[in-house]
Amino acid sequence: MQARAAGVRLVALSSNLLALQRIAYCKIDGIFDAVLTPNHGRPKAGLFELLLEQISVSPSECLHIGDDPVLDVLAPRGVGINAVLFDPKDRYADFALPGRVRSYTEMFEWLFVDHNPQPAAGSSA
């Protein structure tokens, strides 16, 4: 996989208790180095701290991409993790968020081409 070849570790964090089953159903379970869910005894916001503990990285080495402006952008930023909102339907276009991507193509460009994520064109900074 391109991420592993680039030295990127992928970890899935989900507030969905069925995340493991969904990941297995989609046959993508082999791409993640870890999957963290509320089953680990923490609410989603606490999973970011658990992530840092379990994979022994600093917050500056992480990038979180999610679809909720509070749980997926503000919560990880609260522990120092850079975060980007995945917003393909522009539901949160009026939110002043520092980073937003609108497609999988744009997300992969951030991850594998740019390597230094910047706010998407047209998003509020």
ABEGO torsion letter per residue (X at the ends): XAAAAAGBBBBBBBABAAAAAAAAAAGAAAABABBBBAAAGBBAAAAAAAAAAAAGBBAAABBBBBABAAAAAAAAAAAGBBBBBBBAAGAAAABBBABBBABAAAAAAAAAAAGBBBBBBGBBX
